Amino acid sequence: MGSSSLAVPDACAAGKKYRDRLVRDGGSDILVKGEDGTICPKFHAWLADAGPEAREHAADLILSSFEAATPFKEVGKELRKITGLCNRKSYALARRELRRLKHEHEFSRFRVEGVRQGVWKLDLEEGTHTVLKGKIFGLDDPVWRELDLEGCVCWCEPVTRDQ
């Protein structure tokens, strides 16, 4: 069951919720770290000035690109046409939105597969999250919210019963 399809029930619901919010409110939540270290969602109205058709187009683009595993730069080019943002901002937007959907889907899939813990992984030898590298956390641990912070290049590798 290693498919990236949105067939996992929680992921389907998350995709629908994401699309509805984007179309209705013209944006999505981003995670920000407060001065006290807590991570909280903050609404980012990146499509606030767009009409309903543009919002629907952007939502459909992001969800279909996620399902097709389209590279974020290709998605960014299309978002640029919709939003009018510069290349750098549209690429960053595409990367952030696709990563968040990916994480929601992976964690839902892990739970369906009976996975209860994950290992914090990253390729870099230095950076914000190097102290977490190789540590095991329960999938419900709030530390995993860090994956969706801007600039994070880490990921969760599931811990299986065989490990």
C-alpha positions in Angstrom: 0.0 0.0 0.0 2.8 2.4 -0.8 0.8 4.4 -3.4 0.7 8.2 -3.3 -2.9 8.3 -4.3 -5.4 10.1 -2.2 -7.2 6.8 -1.6 -6.4 7.0 2.2 -9.6 8.2 3.8 -8.1 10.9 6.0 -6.0 12.2 3.1 -9.1 12.4 0.9 -10.9 14.4 3.6 -7.8 16.6 4.0 -7.6 17.3 0.3 -11.3 18.2 0.2 -10.9 20.5 3.2 -7.8 22.1 1.7 -9.6 22.7 -1.6 -12.8 24.1 0.1 -10.8 26.5 2.2 -8.7 27.7 -0.7 -11.7 28.3 -2.9 -13.9 29.9 -0.2 -11.3 32.0 1.6 -8.6 32.5 -1.0 -5.7 31.0 1.0 -4.4 28.3 3.2 -2.9 27.9 6.6 0.9 28.0 7.0 2.7 27.0 10.2 4.8 29.6 12.0 6.9 29.2 15.1 6.2 31.8 17.8 8.8 33.4 20.0 7.9 30.9 22.7 8.7 28.0 20.3 5.1 26.9 19.8 4.0 26.1 16.2 0.7 27.6 15.3 -1.3 27.8 12.0 -1.6 31.2 10.5 -3.9 32.0 7.5 -2.1 33.1 4.4 -4.5 34.7 1.9 -2.4 34.2 -1.2 -5.4 34.1 -3.5 -7.5 36.8 -1.7 -7.6 39.0 -4.8 -8.4 36.2 -7.2 -11.9 35.5 -8.5 -13.7 32.2 -7.9 -12.6 30.7 -11.2 -8.9 31.4 -10.4 -9.2 30.0 -6.9 -10.8 26.8 -8.2 -8.1 26.6 -10.9 -5.4 27.0 -8.3 -6.9 24.4 -6.0 -7.4 21.9 -8.8 -3.9 22.5 -10.0 -2.3 21.9 -6.6 -4.4 18.8 -5.8 -4.0 17.2 -9.3 -0.2 18.0 -9.2 0.1 16.4 -5.8 -1.7 13.2 -7.1 0.5 13.1 -10.2 3.7 13.9 -8.2 4.3 16.9 -10.5 7.6 18.7 -9.7 7.0 21.9 -7.6 8.7 24.1 -10.2 6.2 23.1 -12.9 3.4 23.8 -10.4 5.0 27.1 -9.6 5.1 28.2 -13.2 1.3 27.6 -13.4 0.7 29.3 -10.1 2.6 32.3 -11.4 0.1 32.6 -14.3 -2.8 32.5 -11.8 -1.4 34.7 -9.1 1.0 37.0 -10.9 3.7 36.3 -8.3 7.3 36.3 -9.3 9.0 33.0 -10.1 10.7 32.7 -6.7 7.5 33.3 -4.7 5.4 31.1 -6.9 8.0 28.2 -6.6 8.1 28.7 -2.8 4.3 28.7 -2.7 4.0 25.5 -4.8 6.7 23.7 -2.7 5.0 24.7 0.6 1.5 23.7 -0.5 2.6 20.4 -2.1 4.9 19.4 0.9 2.0 20.0 3.4 -0.3 17.8 1.4 2.4 15.2 1.1 2.9 15.1 4.8 -0.8 14.9 5.6 -1.1 12.0 3.1 1.9 10.1 4.4 0.9 10.4 8.0 -2.6 9.2 7.2 -1.2 6.3 5.2 1.2 5.4 8.0 -1.7 5.2 10.4 -3.8 3.0 8.0 -0.8 0.7 7.7 -0.5 0.4 11.5 2.7 2.5 11.8 2.9 4.2 15.2 6.3 5.9 15.2 8.6 7.6 12.7 12.3 8.4 12.5 13.3 12.0 11.8 15.4 12.1 8.6 17.3 14.8 6.8 20.2 14.8 4.3 22.0 17.9 5.7 24.8 17.7 8.2 23.9 21.1 9.7 20.8 23.1 10.0 17.7 23.8 12.1 16.7 20.2 12.7 20.0 18.4 13.0 19.4 17.7 16.7 16.3 15.7 15.7 18.1 13.6 13.1 17.7 9.9 13.8 15.4 10.3 16.7 12.2 8.3 17.0 8.9 10.0 17.8 5.3 8.8 17.9 3.3 9.9 14.9 1.0 12.0 17.1 4.0 13.9 18.6 3.7 17.6 17.9 7.4 17.7 16.7 6.2 16.5 13.3 4.5 19.8 12.7 8.1 21.2 12.2 8.1 19.4 8.8 5.8 22.1 7.4 7.8 25.1 8.6 9.3 27.2 5.8 12.6 25.9 4.6 12.4 22.5 6.3 13.9 19.7 4.2 13.4 16.9 6.6 11.0 13.9 6.4 9.5 11.1 8.5 10.5 7.6 7.8 8.1 5.1 9.3 9.3 2.7 12.0 8.0 -0.8 11.1 7.6 -3.7 13.5 10.7 -5.3 11.8 13.0 -2.5 12.9 
